[in-house]
Amino acid sequence: MSIQENHLVKKWLHLHEEDTATQLVYRPADYAFPPARGRRGYEFHPNHSCNYIGISPRDGPATESCSWEWKAGEPPEIVLSFARGRKDVLRVISLDSDRLIVQKSTD
């Protein structure tokens, strides 16, 4: 596992207040977030299992299990595999211990 992958293994929540027109910003779950009705995110585990954290209709978290794979490249990618064959790809712009920045999807 590379140093960047080691930074990935934790719970990340979306800090939309820091987003740009082309980037989504995630911070560790223990970050001092401003109040929000709910925050989406990901929790990555060392065994390559993960949870997608969505927002339930009652503004609380709703999780979905997945697995993750790090693909080195330019840019590096995190490939998420969900039940029923769904895959999501996060294109990593920047990753350190305090911030994960991914490219906004053009879909």
trRosetta pair geometry for C-beta under 8 A, 3 or more apart (Angstrom, degrees):
i j d omega theta_ij theta_ji phi_ij phi_ji
1 5 4.3 -123 -171 92 90 133
1 6 5.8 114 130 -58 117 78
1 46 7.9 -63 -66 -147 164 86
1 70 7.9 98 -138 26 77 148
2 5 4.8 102 53 6 72 101
2 6 7.2 -126 101 -6 42 86
2 70 7.4 -143 29 130 107 154
2 72 7.6 97 -18 -84 150 114
3 6 5.5 -51 -154 31 36 115
3 7 6.9 38 149 -20 64 100
4 7 5.6 -50 -156 31 38 113
4 8 6.8 45 147 -30 64 102
4 70 7.7 147 99 -153 101 142
4 76 6.9 102 117 58 155 171
4 92 7.7 112 172 142 134 158
4 95 5.0 85 -157 84 97 127
5 8 5.3 -49 -155 22 40 120
5 9 7.2 42 154 -28 66 96
5 70 5.0 -79 -97 -44 111 166
6 9 6.3 -49 -158 18 36 110
7 10 7.9 -55 168 8 44 114
7 95 5.3 145 93 152 134 100
7 96 5.8 -110 -145 -168 154 21
7 97 5.2 -115 -131 -79 101 52
7 100 7.9 162 131 -78 107 93
8 44 5.1 -31 144 81 90 161
8 68 8.0 -147 148 127 136 151
8 70 7.2 179 13 -83 164 121
8 78 7.1 164 -143 -96 144 133
8 95 6.4 -14 -70 -167 84 142
8 100 7.2 82 -115 -99 71 130
9 44 5.2 -109 -111 106 45 100
9 45 6.6 49 -147 -154 94 15
9 46 5.2 33 -135 -71 147 69
10 28 5.6 -24 131 -124 140 98
10 29 7.2 -147 155 6 96 95
10 43 7.4 -79 140 -142 32 65
10 44 6.7 11 35 53 33 88
11 28 6.8 82 76 -160 66 63
11 29 4.0 8 97 -28 114 129
11 41 6.6 63 175 132 77 134
11 42 7.5 -170 -148 99 50 43
11 43 4.2 -13 -104 -106 81 91
11 44 7.9 -178 -80 21 36 60
11 53 7.7 54 -159 -25 100 144
12 26 3.9 44 168 157 115 129
12 27 6.9 149 -151 70 74 20
12 28 6.4 -54 -100 -96 60 38
12 29 7.2 -109 -82 -44 14 74
12 41 5.0 -167 100 -165 58 106
12 42 5.2 5 55 57 100 81
12 43 7.4 -180 21 -82 62 42
12 44 7.5 21 1 0 106 100
12 100 5.2 -17 -137 27 152 138
13 26 6.3 154 72 -154 23 83
13 27 6.2 -31 62 63 78 72
13 28 7.8 26 18 140 84 15
13 29 5.5 95 -18 -99 112 64
13 31 7.3 -146 52 41 107 114
13 33 6.7 -47 98 -70 135 146
13 39 4.4 45 -176 130 112 134
13 40 7.3 144 -154 85 65 32
13 41 3.8 -65 -103 -66 47 145
13 53 7.2 -48 -105 78 79 143
14 24 6.4 -44 -134 180 104 107
14 25 7.3 106 -157 81 59 52
14 26 5.6 -46 -91 -97 46 77
14 39 5.4 -171 52 -171 78 88
14 40 4.7 22 3 66 131 80
14 41 5.6 -150 -16 -74 72 75
15 18 4.8 25 112 19 109 110
15 19 7.7 178 99 -36 61 75
15 25 5.0 -52 65 104 95 101
15 26 6.6 144 7 -122 84 22
15 27 4.8 45 -31 -4 131 111
15 31 7.1 -56 -70 104 131 151
15 33 6.5 -141 -106 -117 94 96
15 39 7.7 7 -75 -142 45 130
16 19 5.1 -22 -156 -10 53 122
16 24 7.8 -33 -103 -143 64 80
16 25 7.7 162 -93 52 20 88
16 36 7.8 120 30 -119 109 146
17 34 6.4 66 -35 29 157 126
18 25 4.0 -54 92 60 110 158
18 27 7.9 91 23 -41 144 111
19 23 6.2 -174 -154 93 62 66
19 24 5.6 -13 -114 -116 105 46
19 25 5.6 -147 -75 10 54 93
19 104 7.8 74 -163 -70 113 118
20 23 4.5 38 41 39 99 97
21 104 7.6 -100 142 15 39 149
22 103 6.5 -32 162 -146 85 73
22 104 5.5 -139 -165 22 35 108
23 93 6.0 -55 -120 18 115 159
23 101 5.2 -5 -171 -173 122 104
23 102 7.0 145 -155 76 70 34
23 103 6.5 -53 -103 -109 62 38
23 104 6.3 -106 -64 -26 11 89
24 101 7.1 158 78 -155 47 54
24 102 5.1 -17 59 64 99 87
24 103 7.7 13 15 95 87 10
24 104 5.7 120 -32 -81 92 73
25 99 6.5 -30 -160 -160 95 103
25 100 7.5 140 -161 79 46 53
25 101 5.5 -17 -103 -103 68 80
26 41 6.2 123 -139 -128 116 91
26 42 7.3 -15 -142 29 160 95
26 99 7.2 140 76 -160 55 52
26 100 4.2 -17 64 65 108 102
26 101 7.5 -167 24 -75 73 34
26 102 7.3 28 -4 1 111 102
27 31 3.8 -8 140 -13 127 165
27 33 7.0 170 68 -76 132 93
27 98 6.9 -10 -141 172 82 64
27 99 6.1 -24 -98 -102 69 66
27 100 7.8 -162 -70 25 24 78
28 31 5.3 129 65 -34 68 94
28 97 7.7 -8 -43 159 131 63
28 98 6.6 -72 -4 -133 109 45
29 41 7.3 133 -82 133 89 167
29 43 8.0 11 -44 -95 133 96
31 98 7.6 111 -91 -162 114 80
33 36 6.6 -60 152 4 121 113
33 39 6.8 -61 -160 -56 163 156
36 39 5.5 80 85 -59 141 91
37 55 7.5 60 113 -155 88 139
37 59 4.7 -87 172 -141 89 119
38 55 3.7 105 125 -125 147 116
38 56 7.6 -162 -121 33 154 60
38 59 4.8 -156 -43 -168 114 63
38 60 6.7 -146 -105 -91 116 6
38 61 6.9 166 -151 -72 103 54
39 53 7.5 21 104 116 70 122
39 55 7.5 125 34 -76 12 107
40 52 7.8 -12 -169 176 94 82
40 53 5.9 158 -160 95 46 77
40 54 5.8 1 -117 -120 94 42
40 55 6.2 -75 -67 -28 80 92
41 52 8.0 171 93 -162 37 48
41 53 4.4 0 60 54 76 122
42 50 5.9 -4 -174 178 97 123
42 51 7.0 159 -157 82 51 53
42 52 6.0 -26 -103 -110 75 53
42 53 6.6 -148 -69 11 24 90
42 80 7.8 -115 -123 -92 132 139
43 50 6.0 165 84 -159 55 70
43 51 4.5 8 47 48 105 98
43 53 6.6 77 -17 -36 94 112
43 63 7.9 -20 20 -132 120 124
44 50 4.9 -18 -105 -106 54 111
44 68 5.7 -42 -126 30 102 157
44 78 8.0 -79 -94 -152 137 140
45 48 7.1 -61 81 20 79 13
45 49 4.8 -5 51 65 128 80
45 50 6.2 -164 11 -80 81 53
48 67 5.4 36 139 -168 89 92
48 68 5.5 -142 -161 62 70 67
48 69 6.6 33 -153 -78 124 58
49 65 7.0 -29 -173 -163 102 95
49 66 7.6 143 -168 87 57 42
49 67 5.6 -50 -109 -105 47 72
49 68 7.7 79 169 12 5 82
50 65 7.6 136 83 -162 46 51
50 66 5.0 -30 73 76 93 88
50 67 6.4 128 18 -127 87 19
50 68 4.6 53 -17 -23 137 113
50 80 6.6 -85 70 -127 139 100
51 63 4.6 -12 -176 -164 120 117
51 64 6.8 141 -161 67 67 38
51 65 6.0 -38 -102 -100 72 47
51 66 6.9 145 -105 24 21 82
52 63 6.7 148 75 -156 50 59
52 64 4.6 -14 55 59 103 96
52 66 5.7 54 -23 -4 97 129
52 80 7.0 80 -65 -178 112 151
52 82 7.5 -24 -4 -91 133 119
52 88 8.0 80 -90 28 139 149
53 61 5.2 -38 -163 -152 100 113
53 62 7.5 129 -165 66 50 42
53 63 5.5 -24 -102 -98 61 80
54 61 7.2 120 69 -163 43 59
54 62 4.5 -36 74 71 95 95
54 63 7.2 173 22 -87 75 26
54 64 6.7 38 -7 -6 114 106
55 59 6.5 -17 -174 -139 104 36
55 60 7.5 146 -156 77 61 24
55 61 7.0 -58 -106 -110 44 38
55 62 6.5 16 108 17 7 99
56 59 7.0 -41 71 31 76 16
56 60 4.9 -8 39 66 119 75
56 61 6.7 38 -11 99 99 15
56 62 4.0 125 -67 -49 83 111
64 82 6.4 7 145 -134 120 119
64 83 8.0 -118 -177 16 100 102
65 82 7.6 131 92 -136 55 71
65 83 7.2 60 75 -31 92 105
66 80 4.8 18 155 -175 147 97
66 81 6.0 154 -169 74 88 43
66 82 4.7 -45 -104 -86 101 68
67 80 7.4 155 76 -154 40 53
67 81 4.9 -15 57 57 90 101
68 78 5.6 -15 -162 -175 113 98
68 79 6.9 144 -156 75 56 50
68 80 5.5 -22 -99 -98 78 67
68 81 7.7 -173 -79 16 30 76
69 78 7.4 151 73 -159 42 51
69 79 4.7 -17 59 58 96 102
69 81 7.5 40 -4 -13 105 108
70 76 6.7 -6 -173 178 87 117
70 77 7.7 153 -160 84 44 49
70 78 6.2 -24 -102 -103 60 69
71 76 6.5 163 86 -164 57 66
71 77 4.4 -7 58 61 109 94
71 78 7.6 -171 19 -80 80 21
71 79 5.9 55 -17 -18 119 110
72 76 5.5 -35 -128 -112 38 98
73 76 5.7 137 48 -98 63 43
73 77 6.4 -3 48 0 118 94
75 91 4.8 88 74 -179 127 92
75 92 5.6 -166 156 65 113 58
75 93 6.3 -41 -136 -86 152 45
75 103 7.0 146 42 -23 156 125
76 91 7.8 141 83 -159 41 53
76 92 4.6 -22 78 50 92 120
76 95 8.0 -62 69 4 133 131
77 89 5.3 -18 -168 -168 124 100
77 90 6.5 146 -160 75 65 50
77 91 5.5 -32 -101 -101 84 55
77 92 6.6 -170 -93 1 26 87
78 89 7.3 150 76 -159 50 49
78 90 4.2 -6 54 56 101 107
78 92 6.4 83 -17 -47 94 109
78 102 7.8 -71 28 -104 113 130
79 87 6.2 -13 -173 -168 93 111
79 88 7.7 160 -158 82 46 46
79 89 5.5 -16 -105 -105 68 78
80 87 6.6 151 80 -158 56 56
80 88 4.4 -7 57 58 113 92
80 89 7.4 -160 20 -75 77 30
80 90 7.0 58 -18 -11 109 100
81 86 7.6 143 -160 85 45 53
81 87 5.5 -18 -101 -103 63 83
82 85 7.7 -14 77 70 71 19
82 86 4.1 -17 60 71 114 102
82 87 7.2 -167 17 -78 80 33
82 88 7.3 49 -18 -5 113 96
83 86 7.3 16 69 26 43 98
90 102 4.5 -55 -172 -134 96 147
90 103 7.9 152 -173 41 54 72
91 102 6.0 121 66 -164 52 82
91 103 4.0 -13 75 27 114 119
92 95 5.5 -20 -169 -33 127 115
92 100 7.2 -67 -131 -163 97 86
92 101 7.4 97 -163 79 59 58
92 102 5.8 -47 -99 -102 45 77
92 103 8.0 -76 -26 -6 7 84
93 101 4.4 -59 66 108 109 103
93 102 6.3 168 4 -114 89 19
93 103 5.8 122 -47 -54 105 75
94 99 6.7 5 112 109 110 102
94 100 7.5 177 93 -150 65 30
94 101 4.2 29 47 38 94 115
95 99 7.6 -154 -132 97 33 57
95 100 5.3 17 -113 -115 81 73
95 101 7.4 -141 -63 30 53 66
96 99 5.9 23 51 47 89 76
